[in-house]
Amino acid sequence: MNKYELALVVNAKIEDEARNKVLEDVKGLVTRFGGTITDVEEWGKKKLAYEIQKMSEGFYYFIHFEAESTAPGEIESRIRIMENVLRFLCVKQEA
């Protein structure tokens, strides 16, 4: 099992319920592909370095999880088509 960190930037213009649903969907993807979530950090609304889809703010989340090496690719391919996720990045953490 490898340790990973998944950074998400979620649309800040949507309702709290919709934003929570996006987060729950992503956490569901992690567990669906055999991952174990160890920590979820919510940084809240932050100003983006540059506009994305005419938006200047986004909600930042960092999900730490352990999974097999094939899981991040599967998770990223599903997140890529999620409408309210502006940006994402999954990186392997060194031991």
All heavy atoms as an XYZ file, in Angstrom:
773
protein
N       0.841     -1.185      0.000
C       0.000      0.000      0.000
C       0.887      1.249      0.000
O       1.794      1.371      0.794
C      -0.892      0.032      1.231
C      -1.943     -1.037      1.272
S      -3.318     -0.662      0.221
C      -4.638     -0.742      1.362
N       0.558      2.164     -0.897
C       1.258      3.433     -0.994
C       0.404      4.530     -0.375
O      -0.813      4.435     -0.344
C       1.541      3.780     -2.459
C       2.415      2.755     -3.130
O       3.395      2.289     -2.563
N       2.063      2.392     -4.346
N       1.060      5.595      0.075
C       0.346      6.735      0.637
C       0.241      7.812     -0.427
O       1.213      8.112     -1.120
C       1.077      7.274      1.862
C       1.052      6.325      3.029
C       1.680      6.936      4.243
C       1.604      5.953      5.396
N       2.059      6.536      6.650
N      -0.958      8.413     -0.532
C      -1.215      9.442     -1.535
C      -1.896     10.638     -0.908
O      -2.542     10.526      0.143
C      -2.126      8.896     -2.644
C      -1.511      7.786     -3.441
C      -1.780      6.456     -3.127
C      -0.668      8.059     -4.511
C      -1.221      5.428     -3.861
C      -0.099      7.034     -5.243
C      -0.383      5.727     -4.919
O       0.187      4.705     -5.649
N      -1.746     11.781     -1.575
C      -2.485     12.986     -1.206
C      -3.206     13.470     -2.447
O      -2.595     13.650     -3.498
C      -1.547     14.069     -0.698
C      -2.280     15.351     -0.339
C      -1.349     16.446      0.146
O      -0.507     16.900     -0.652
O      -1.472     16.821      1.321
N      -4.507     13.661     -2.325
C      -5.333     14.134     -3.427
C      -5.797     15.549     -3.097
O      -6.492     15.767     -2.105
C      -6.543     13.216     -3.622
C      -7.580     13.630     -4.653
C      -6.969     13.691     -6.051
C      -8.749     12.663     -4.642
N      -5.370     16.517     -3.908
C      -5.778     17.908     -3.729
C      -6.932     18.196     -4.683
O      -6.863     17.853     -5.863
C      -4.612     18.833     -4.014
N      -7.981     18.814     -4.160
C      -9.166     19.157     -4.961
C      -9.459     20.642     -4.839
O      -9.390     21.198     -3.746
C     -10.409     18.439     -4.435
C     -10.600     16.974     -4.666
C     -11.861     16.523     -3.945
C     -10.715     16.670     -6.126
N      -9.812     21.261     -5.950
C     -10.336     22.619     -5.931
C     -11.752     22.521     -6.485
O     -11.953     22.144     -7.630
C      -9.489     23.591     -6.783
C     -10.075     24.995     -6.710
C      -8.041     23.583     -6.325
N     -12.721     22.849     -5.626
C     -14.128     22.702     -5.970
C     -14.741     24.079     -6.208
O     -14.380     25.057     -5.546
C     -14.887     21.960     -4.833
C     -16.364     21.816     -5.151
C     -14.264     20.600     -4.587
N     -15.667     24.139     -7.146
C     -16.389     25.357     -7.499
C     -16.938     26.033     -6.241
O     -17.663     25.421     -5.461
C     -17.531     24.987     -8.448
C     -18.302     26.160     -8.959
O     -18.213     27.264     -8.449
N     -19.075     25.914     -9.997
N     -16.615     27.321     -6.044
C     -17.066     28.052     -4.854
C     -18.458     28.643     -5.022
O     -19.058     29.103     -4.057
C     -16.070     29.159     -4.522
N     -19.002     28.627     -6.234
C     -20.299     29.245     -6.492
C     -21.484     28.314     -6.249
O     -22.620     28.729     -6.362
C     -20.354     29.774     -7.929
C     -19.395     30.916     -8.166
C     -19.484     31.429     -9.576
C     -18.521     32.586     -9.783
N     -18.554     33.079    -11.155
N     -21.208     27.052     -5.916
C     -22.307     26.112     -5.684
C     -22.709     26.115     -4.207
O     -21.964     26.591     -3.353
C     -21.945     24.685     -6.165
C     -20.719     24.140     -5.422
C     -21.723     24.661     -7.656
C     -20.378     22.702     -5.750
N     -23.865     25.566     -3.920
C     -24.376     25.497     -2.550
C     -23.521     24.562     -1.701
O     -22.839     23.685     -2.214
C     -25.820     24.983     -2.558
C     -26.783     25.863     -3.316
C     -27.028     27.190     -2.625
O     -27.063     27.229     -1.385
O     -27.160     28.194     -3.343
N     -23.607     24.730     -0.377
C     -22.854     23.883      0.555
C     -23.201     22.406      0.374
O     -22.325     21.556      0.432
C     -23.129     24.293      2.003
C     -22.485     25.629      2.353
O     -21.606     26.082      1.589
O     -22.874     26.204      3.383
N     -24.489     22.115      0.179
C     -24.923     20.722      0.017
C     -24.278     20.090     -1.216
O     -23.824     18.945     -1.171
C     -26.436     20.648     -0.107
C     -27.180     21.058      1.138
C     -28.676     21.186      0.904
O     -29.154     20.819     -0.188
O     -29.359     21.651      1.828
N     -24.236     20.825     -2.315
C     -23.648     20.312     -3.546
C     -22.140     20.117     -3.382
O     -21.570     19.139     -3.872
C     -23.929     21.258     -4.708
N     -21.505     21.046     -2.671
C     -20.058     20.932     -2.433
C     -19.750     19.718     -1.555
O     -18.809     18.971     -1.807
C     -19.548     22.227     -1.802
C     -18.064     22.357     -1.834
C     -17.564     23.741     -1.455
N     -18.250     24.339     -0.319
C     -19.126     25.346     -0.398
N     -19.454     25.853     -1.563
N     -19.680     25.830      0.695
N     -20.571     19.500     -0.535
C     -20.393     18.326      0.327
C     -20.616     17.039     -0.461
O     -19.938     16.038     -0.234
C     -21.325     18.388      1.532
C     -20.898     19.454      2.516
O     -19.731     19.827      2.572
N     -21.841     19.960      3.286
N     -21.561     17.063     -1.387
C     -21.810     15.885     -2.218
C     -20.606     15.576     -3.103
O     -20.236     14.417     -3.265
C     -23.060     16.086     -3.078
C     -23.408     14.847     -3.903
C     -24.635     15.033     -4.735
C     -25.025     13.846     -5.564
N     -23.991     12.949     -6.004
N     -19.976     16.608     -3.660
C     -18.764     16.400     -4.468
C     -17.682     15.740     -3.622
O     -17.052     14.769     -4.050
C     -18.250     17.737     -5.060
C     -16.865     17.571     -5.667
C     -19.226     18.267     -6.094
N     -17.485     16.250     -2.405
C     -16.470     15.687     -1.510
C     -16.796     14.235     -1.168
O     -15.915     13.367     -1.201
C     -16.347     16.531     -0.245
C     -15.284     16.085      0.758
C     -13.901     16.129      0.128
C     -15.335     16.941      2.005
N     -18.059     13.944     -0.858
C     -18.464     12.577     -0.533
C     -18.295     11.653     -1.741
O     -17.894     10.496     -1.585
C     -19.908     12.546     -0.026
C     -20.097     13.183      1.337
C     -19.208     12.569      2.409
O     -19.108     11.331      2.473
O     -18.597     13.339      3.171
N     -18.592     12.161     -2.940
C     -18.408     11.353     -4.151
C     -16.945     10.987     -4.352
O     -16.616      9.858     -4.706
C     -18.929     12.098     -5.388
C     -20.446     12.208     -5.409
O     -21.114     11.513     -4.611
O     -20.958     12.992     -6.240
N     -16.063     11.956     -4.130
C     -14.623     11.696     -4.296
C     -14.142     10.707     -3.236
O     -13.390      9.780     -3.539
C     -13.818     13.011     -4.251
C     -12.323     12.731     -4.215
C     -14.166     13.881     -5.443
N     -14.594     10.880     -1.997
C     -14.221      9.927     -0.945
C     -14.753      8.533     -1.274
O     -14.084      7.528     -1.023
C     -14.741     10.410      0.414
C     -13.946     11.597      0.935
C     -14.518     12.364      2.102
C     -15.190     11.653      3.197
N     -15.653     12.539      4.282
N     -15.939      8.478     -1.864
C     -16.503      7.197     -2.293
C     -15.662      6.541     -3.375
O     -15.502      5.319     -3.393
N     -15.121      7.347     -4.286
C     -14.238      6.801     -5.332
C     -12.987      6.190     -4.726
O     -12.538      5.128     -5.157
C     -13.836      7.905     -6.319
C     -14.890      8.381     -7.300
C     -14.369      9.574     -8.082
C     -15.278      7.264     -8.248
N     -12.425      6.860     -3.736
C     -11.205      6.355     -3.087
C     -11.471      4.996     -2.462
O     -10.715      4.036     -2.672
C     -10.679      7.358     -2.030
C      -9.565      6.737     -1.205
C     -10.191      8.632     -2.703
N     -12.574      4.877     -1.727
C     -12.872      3.600     -1.073
C     -13.289      2.534     -2.092
O     -12.986      1.362     -1.915
C     -13.966      3.767     -0.003
O     -15.109      4.381     -0.589
C     -13.463      4.627      1.137
N     -13.958      2.968     -3.184
C     -14.390      2.016     -4.210
C     -13.221      1.313     -4.879
O     -13.312      0.143     -5.235
C     -15.232      2.746     -5.246
C     -15.832      1.843     -6.296
C     -16.847      2.606     -7.110
N     -16.479      2.559     -8.498
C     -16.935      3.359     -9.431
N     -17.762      4.335     -9.110
N     -16.580      3.239    -10.668
N     -12.122      2.021     -5.029
C     -10.948      1.426     -5.671
C      -9.929      0.908     -4.663
O      -8.740      0.817     -4.964
C     -10.313      2.430     -6.643
C     -11.188      2.693     -7.835
C     -11.877      3.884     -7.968
C     -11.369      1.726     -8.807
C     -12.710      4.127     -9.047
C     -12.203      1.946     -9.889
C     -12.868      3.142    -10.008
N     -10.399      0.558     -3.469
C      -9.561     -0.131     -2.490
C      -8.727      0.763     -1.609
O      -7.833      0.277     -0.922
N      -9.000      2.052     -1.602
C      -8.229      2.967     -0.774
C      -8.808      3.100      0.619
O      -9.979      2.855      0.852
N      -7.935      3.482      1.553
C      -8.340      3.734      2.922
C      -8.023      5.188      3.239
O      -6.851      5.580      3.225
C      -7.575      2.821      3.902
O      -7.768      1.464      3.499
C      -8.059      3.014      5.321
N      -9.040      5.986      3.515
C      -8.837      7.405      3.800
C      -8.311      7.559      5.219
O      -8.892      7.038      6.165
C     -10.149      8.185      3.616
C     -10.595      8.116      2.154
C      -9.980      9.641      4.055
C     -11.954      8.703      1.884
N      -7.191      8.284      5.350
C      -6.597      8.498      6.665
C      -6.898      9.887      7.218
O      -6.947     10.073      8.431
C      -5.073      8.296      6.626
O      -4.513      9.150      5.629
C      -4.732      6.851      6.304
N      -7.096     10.876      6.312
C      -7.315     12.246      6.770
C      -7.945     13.077      5.650
O      -7.647     12.854      4.480
C      -5.974     12.874      7.179
C      -6.132     14.256      7.785
O      -7.137     14.481      8.487
O      -5.251     15.104      7.559
N      -8.809     14.004      6.020
C      -9.380     14.955      5.064
C      -9.195     16.354      5.654
O      -9.692     16.642      6.734
C     -10.878     14.693      4.797
C     -11.442     15.745      3.856
C     -11.093     13.307      4.243
N      -8.447     17.193      4.938
C      -8.244     18.577      5.364
C      -9.117     19.482      4.509
O      -9.124     19.371      3.292
C      -6.791     19.004      5.164
C      -5.796     18.317      6.045
C      -4.383     18.805      5.754
O      -4.199     20.029      5.595
O      -3.495     17.964      5.657
N      -9.827     20.371      5.165
C     -10.628     21.359      4.444
C     -10.007     22.717      4.683
O      -9.968     23.207      5.805
C     -12.077     21.350      4.935
C     -12.950     22.317      4.195
C     -14.391     22.297      4.673
O     -14.825     21.264      5.227
O     -15.074     23.304      4.496
N      -9.494     23.330      3.632
C      -8.867     24.649      3.755
C      -9.859     25.777      3.551
O      -9.547     26.924      3.789
C      -7.722     24.771      2.753
C      -6.466     24.077      3.173
C      -6.334     23.102      4.120
C      -5.158     24.300      2.660
N      -5.031     22.688      4.213
C      -4.282     23.414      3.311
C      -4.642     25.133      1.694
C      -2.933     23.367      3.044
C      -3.296     25.076      1.419
C      -2.452     24.209      2.107
N     -11.030     25.456      3.065
C     -12.043     26.470      2.861
C     -11.871     27.236      1.562
O     -11.155     26.811      0.659
N     -12.540     28.390      1.488
C     -12.535     29.185      0.256
C     -11.246     30.001      0.181
O     -10.907     30.729      1.115
C     -13.735     30.111      0.231
C     -13.909     30.839     -1.100
C     -14.979     31.907     -1.026
C     -16.347     31.318     -1.212
N     -17.393     32.351     -1.357
N     -10.547     29.870     -0.943
C      -9.297     30.602     -1.178
C      -9.343     31.243     -2.556
O     -10.011     30.747     -3.463
C      -8.082     29.664     -1.116
C      -7.905     28.922      0.180
C      -7.283     29.813      1.201
C      -7.022     28.997      2.476
N      -6.621     29.819      3.567
N      -8.580     32.300     -2.704
C      -8.462     32.963     -3.995
C      -7.536     32.124     -4.873
O      -6.502     31.653     -4.427
C      -7.887     34.353     -3.812
C      -7.818     35.169     -5.081
C      -7.596     36.630     -4.759
C      -7.370     37.479     -5.967
N      -8.173     37.220     -7.115
N      -7.949     31.924     -6.124
C      -7.140     31.163     -7.068
C      -6.019     32.040     -7.613
O      -6.148     33.264     -7.690
C      -8.005     30.661     -8.227
C      -9.187     29.757     -7.854
C     -10.041     29.493     -9.083
C      -8.697     28.463     -7.260
N      -4.917     31.427     -8.011
C      -3.790     32.162     -8.578
C      -4.174     32.787     -9.922
O      -3.664     33.840    -10.292
C      -2.595     31.233     -8.748
N      -5.068     32.138    -10.640
C      -5.560     32.660    -11.914
C      -6.993     32.172    -12.097
O      -7.406     31.208    -11.463
C      -4.683     32.188    -13.091
C      -4.491     30.698    -13.159
C      -5.374     29.897    -13.871
C      -3.446     30.071    -12.492
C      -5.213     28.529    -13.932
C      -3.279     28.697    -12.542
C      -4.164     27.934    -13.270
O      -4.009     26.572    -13.321
N      -7.736     32.852    -12.938
C      -9.134     32.484    -13.148
C      -9.258     31.140    -13.858
O      -8.517     30.857    -14.791
C      -9.859     33.545    -13.977
C     -10.295     34.736    -13.169
C     -11.262     35.632    -13.915
O     -11.644     35.314    -15.056
O     -11.639     36.661    -13.336
N     -10.193     30.344    -13.391
C     -10.524     29.068    -14.018
C     -12.019     29.115    -14.304
O     -12.811     29.297    -13.378
C     -10.213     27.876    -13.089
C      -8.744     27.866    -12.693
C     -10.600     26.565    -13.755
C      -8.401     26.853    -11.620
N     -12.394     28.979    -15.563
C     -13.798     29.035    -15.969
C     -14.492     30.295    -15.429
O     -15.599     30.240    -14.891
C     -14.544     27.782    -15.511
C     -13.988     26.508    -16.086
C     -14.643     25.265    -15.481
O     -15.607     25.362    -14.731
N     -14.108     24.119    -15.818
N     -13.810     31.422    -15.521
C     -14.292     32.734    -15.073
C     -14.572     32.796    -13.576
O     -15.396     33.586    -13.115
C     -15.523     33.162    -15.873
C     -15.242     33.318    -17.348
C     -16.445     33.838    -18.080
C     -16.084     33.970    -19.558
N     -17.192     34.474    -20.349
N     -13.883     31.958    -12.786
C     -14.022     31.970    -11.332
C     -12.682     32.345    -10.721
O     -11.634     31.903    -11.190
C     -14.441     30.602    -10.818
C     -15.852     30.245    -11.180
S     -16.294     28.645    -10.574
C     -16.766     27.862    -12.098
N     -12.721     33.149     -9.672
C     -11.478     33.579     -9.036
C     -11.287     32.958     -7.652
O     -10.262     33.176     -7.018
C     -11.450     35.105     -8.921
O     -12.561     35.558     -8.166
N     -12.284     32.177     -7.180
C     -12.181     31.520     -5.879
C     -12.599     30.056     -5.995
O     -13.367     29.699     -6.881
C     -13.084     32.206     -4.846
C     -12.664     33.606     -4.497
C     -13.572     34.223     -3.445
O     -14.794     33.969     -3.493
O     -13.060     34.945     -2.599
N     -12.080     29.251     -5.077
C     -12.449     27.843     -5.037
C     -12.303     27.303     -3.627
O     -11.592     27.882     -2.797
N     -12.970     26.197     -3.350
C     -12.832     25.520     -2.060
C     -11.763     24.449     -2.193
O     -11.807     23.640     -3.121
C     -14.163     24.888     -1.629
C     -15.007     25.802     -0.809
C     -15.819     26.739     -1.409
C     -14.972     25.731      0.574
C     -16.598     27.595     -0.666
C     -15.748     26.582      1.340
C     -16.562     27.519      0.727
N     -10.822     24.455     -1.266
C      -9.691     23.522     -1.305
C      -9.893     22.390     -0.308
O     -10.248     22.624      0.852
C      -8.399     24.257     -0.950
C      -7.853     25.119     -2.064
C      -8.487     26.297     -2.427
C      -6.711     24.740     -2.755
C      -7.992     27.092     -3.446
C      -6.203     25.531     -3.776
C      -6.852     26.696     -4.108
O      -6.353     27.471     -5.119
N      -9.649     21.174     -0.785
C      -9.706     19.976      0.063
C      -8.465     19.135     -0.215
O      -8.008     19.046     -1.355
C     -10.941     19.121     -0.245
C     -12.250     19.803      0.043
C     -12.961     20.437     -0.963
C     -12.785     19.810      1.329
C     -14.166     21.073     -0.713
C     -13.994     20.445      1.589
C     -14.672     21.064      0.572
O     -15.862     21.688      0.826
N      -7.933     18.516      0.834
C      -6.806     17.599      0.700
C      -7.188     16.284      1.356
O      -7.475     16.238      2.549
C      -5.545     18.180      1.350
C      -5.045     19.411      0.639
C      -5.489     20.672      0.988
C      -4.141     19.284     -0.407
C      -5.050     21.792      0.320
C      -3.689     20.402     -1.085
C      -4.143     21.660     -0.718
N      -7.213     15.226      0.567
C      -7.591     13.903      1.055
C      -6.342     13.028      1.071
O      -5.712     12.820      0.034
C      -8.669     13.277      0.151
C      -9.908     14.171      0.111
C      -9.023     11.870      0.629
C     -10.940     13.758     -0.919
N      -5.984     12.536      2.250
C      -4.845     11.640      2.396
C      -5.390     10.215      2.458
O      -6.335      9.948      3.211
C      -4.074     11.955      3.673
C      -3.540     13.358      3.697
N      -2.299     13.672      3.235
C      -4.102     14.521      4.103
C      -2.104     14.976      3.355
N      -3.208     15.515      3.891
N      -4.804      9.326      1.671
C      -5.288      7.948      1.664
C      -4.167      6.974      1.321
O      -3.114      7.364      0.821
C      -6.461      7.789      0.695
C      -6.140      8.003     -0.766
C      -5.859      6.929     -1.595
C      -6.128      9.270     -1.307
C      -5.583      7.116     -2.938
C      -5.857      9.468     -2.643
C      -5.577      8.400     -3.465
N      -4.421      5.707      1.628
C      -3.510      4.617      1.281
C      -4.221      3.726      0.283
O      -5.398      3.418      0.450
C      -3.143      3.809      2.522
C      -2.337      4.575      3.538
C      -2.004      3.742      4.762
O      -2.372      2.542      4.809
O      -1.392      4.290      5.681
N      -3.483      3.321     -0.772
C      -4.101      2.483     -1.797
C      -3.008      1.798     -2.611
O      -1.825      2.127     -2.497
C      -4.980      3.321     -2.706
N      -3.441      0.846     -3.439
C      -2.523      0.201     -4.372
C      -2.136      1.188     -5.466
O      -2.803      2.202     -5.676
C      -3.192     -1.039     -4.987
C      -3.529     -2.125     -3.985
C      -2.305     -2.714     -3.290
O      -1.226     -2.761     -3.920
O      -2.432     -3.096     -2.121
N      -1.101      0.886     -6.198
C      -0.572      1.823     -7.197
C      -1.520      2.060     -8.378
O      -1.391      3.059     -9.081
C       0.780      1.327     -7.705
O       0.635      0.054     -8.289
N      -2.486      1.170     -8.602
C      -3.411      1.354     -9.720
C      -4.574      2.284     -9.381
O      -5.223      2.821    -10.276
C      -3.997      0.001    -10.153
O      -4.640     -0.613     -9.029
C      -2.909     -0.916    -10.695
N      -4.835      2.495     -8.109
C      -5.999      3.277     -7.681
C      -5.972      4.746     -8.116
O      -6.999      5.251     -8.587
C      -6.183      3.172     -6.167
N      -4.857      5.480     -7.977
C      -4.888      6.900     -8.359
C      -5.300      7.150     -9.813
O      -6.049      8.089    -10.087
C      -3.459      7.372     -8.108
C      -2.961      6.465     -7.048
C      -3.593      5.139     -7.345
N      -4.858      6.334    -10.724
C      -5.245      6.500    -12.123
C      -6.739      6.338    -12.327
O      -7.365      7.097    -13.070
N      -7.309      5.343    -11.669
C      -8.753      5.114    -11.761
C      -9.532      6.270    -11.141
O     -10.526      6.735    -11.700
C      -9.132      3.813    -11.052
C      -8.579      2.568    -11.696
C      -9.260      2.234    -13.011
O     -10.395      2.701    -13.240
O      -8.639      1.522    -13.810
N      -9.066      6.741     -9.976
C      -9.740      7.844     -9.285
C      -9.672      9.112    -10.137
O     -10.678      9.797    -10.320
C      -9.105      8.069     -7.892
C      -9.368      6.847     -6.995
C      -9.638      9.339     -7.249
C      -8.529      6.802     -5.744
N      -8.496      9.417    -10.668
C      -8.330     10.625    -11.486
C      -9.200     10.594    -12.733
O      -9.754     11.625    -13.127
C      -6.868     10.812    -11.878
C      -6.001     11.295    -10.739
C      -4.554     11.487    -11.145
O      -4.138     10.969    -12.214
O      -3.840     12.166    -10.399
N      -9.322      9.433    -13.356
C     -10.141      9.362    -14.571
C     -11.610      9.647    -14.268
O     -12.324     10.192    -15.109
C      -9.989      7.998    -15.253
O     -10.559      6.977    -14.472
N     -12.076      9.316    -13.069
C     -13.460      9.603    -12.680
C     -13.631     11.070    -12.274
O     -14.634     11.699    -12.577
C     -13.910      8.710    -11.520
C     -13.837      7.199    -11.718
C     -14.478      6.713    -12.986
N     -14.711      5.296    -13.059
C     -13.803      4.342    -13.278
N     -12.531      4.655    -13.406
N     -14.145      3.076    -13.377
N     -12.629     11.609    -11.566
C     -12.708     13.004    -11.118
C     -12.664     13.951    -12.316
O     -13.311     14.991    -12.319
C     -11.562     13.327    -10.131
C     -11.765     12.560     -8.823
C     -11.492     14.829     -9.845
C     -10.633     12.706     -7.837
N     -11.913     13.583    -13.339
C     -11.736     14.435    -14.526
C     -13.078     14.848    -15.141
O     -13.199     15.947    -15.677
C     -10.884     13.687    -15.553
C     -10.496     14.509    -16.757
C      -9.445     13.800    -17.593
N      -8.142     13.934    -16.945
C      -7.424     12.919    -16.462
N      -7.846     11.681    -16.572
N      -6.270     13.133    -15.877
N     -14.086     13.987    -15.051
C     -15.381     14.299    -15.670
C     -16.399     14.880    -14.685
O     -17.536     15.132    -15.066
C     -15.978     13.056    -16.376
C     -16.192     11.915    -15.387
C     -15.102     12.633    -17.535
C     -16.914     10.723    -15.972
N     -15.977     15.124    -13.450
C     -16.888     15.724    -12.464
C     -17.023     17.212    -12.748
O     -16.030     17.932    -12.874
C     -16.386     15.469    -11.041
C     -16.440     14.005    -10.644
S     -15.803     13.704     -9.003
C     -17.260     14.016     -8.052
N     -18.256     17.651    -12.840
C     -18.574     19.005    -13.277
C     -18.062     20.100    -12.342
O     -17.564     21.123    -12.794
C     -20.094     19.114    -13.410
C     -20.587     20.380    -14.017
C     -22.089     20.341    -14.203
O     -22.638     19.269    -14.491
O     -22.702     21.396    -14.024
N     -18.173     19.921    -11.043
C     -17.850     20.990    -10.092
C     -16.430     20.947     -9.547
O     -16.085     21.740     -8.677
C     -18.854     20.978     -8.932
C     -20.215     21.446     -9.387
O     -20.335     22.454    -10.066
N     -21.247     20.702     -9.040
N     -15.596     20.036    -10.039
C     -14.188     20.006     -9.648
C     -13.416     20.829    -10.669
O     -13.365     20.492    -11.850
C     -13.645     18.558     -9.580
C     -12.159     18.564     -9.278
C     -14.398     17.761     -8.529
N     -12.823     21.934    -10.206
C     -12.089     22.811    -11.112
C     -10.703     22.256    -11.429
O     -10.265     22.265    -12.570
C     -11.956     24.209    -10.504
C     -13.257     24.930    -10.178
C     -12.967     26.275     -9.531
C     -14.101     25.105    -11.421
N      -9.994     21.810    -10.398
C      -8.661     21.235    -10.565
C      -8.465     20.134     -9.530
O      -9.071     20.141     -8.463
C      -7.565     22.289    -10.351
C      -7.477     23.344    -11.419
C      -6.894     22.760    -12.708
N      -6.668     23.758    -13.707
C      -7.533     24.143    -14.626
N      -8.743     23.619    -14.638
N      -7.230     25.039    -15.536
N      -7.554     19.197     -9.846
C      -7.220     18.139     -8.898
C      -5.787     17.701     -9.170
O      -5.265     17.882    -10.272
C      -8.173     16.950     -9.030
C      -8.085     16.270    -10.359
C      -7.235     15.199    -10.555
C      -8.839     16.715    -11.425
C      -7.148     14.584    -11.791
C      -8.758     16.105    -12.660
C      -7.907     15.036    -12.841
N      -5.159     17.109     -8.158
C      -3.815     16.570     -8.314
C      -3.631     15.481     -7.274
O      -3.880     15.700     -6.092
C      -2.765     17.671     -8.125
C      -1.313     17.220     -8.239
C      -1.018     16.773     -9.683
C      -0.386     18.335     -7.855
N      -3.204     14.327     -7.714
C      -2.937     13.219     -6.807
C      -1.444     12.928     -6.848
O      -0.891     12.676     -7.925
C      -3.747     11.985     -7.226
S      -3.643     10.639     -6.025
N      -0.791     12.990     -5.695
C       0.648     12.746     -5.626
C       0.942     11.655     -4.605
O       0.256     11.518     -3.596
C       1.442     14.018     -5.268
C       1.359     15.046     -6.375
C       0.982     14.614     -3.965
N       1.971     10.878     -4.903
C       2.417      9.831     -3.990
C       3.310     10.464     -2.935
O       4.194     11.253     -3.262
C       3.186      8.752     -4.755
C       3.639      7.609     -3.909
C       4.356      6.569     -4.753
C       4.901      5.472     -3.896
N       5.718      4.545     -4.668
N       3.070     10.125     -1.680
C       3.884     10.658     -0.597
C       5.004      9.674     -0.292
O       4.781      8.469     -0.234
C       3.036     10.896      0.653
C       1.993     11.976      0.444
C       1.189     12.241      1.695
O       0.786     11.310      2.384
N       0.979     13.515      1.983
N       6.184     10.225     -0.093
C       7.323      9.379      0.240
C       7.239      8.959      1.696
O       6.716      9.685      2.542
C       8.642     10.135     -0.007
C       8.863     10.484     -1.471
C       8.949      9.254     -2.363
O       9.523      8.235     -1.934
O       8.430      9.297     -3.484
N       7.746      7.791      1.988
C       7.673      7.247      3.349
C       8.604      7.946      4.300
O       9.460      8.675      3.982
C       8.029      5.761      3.319
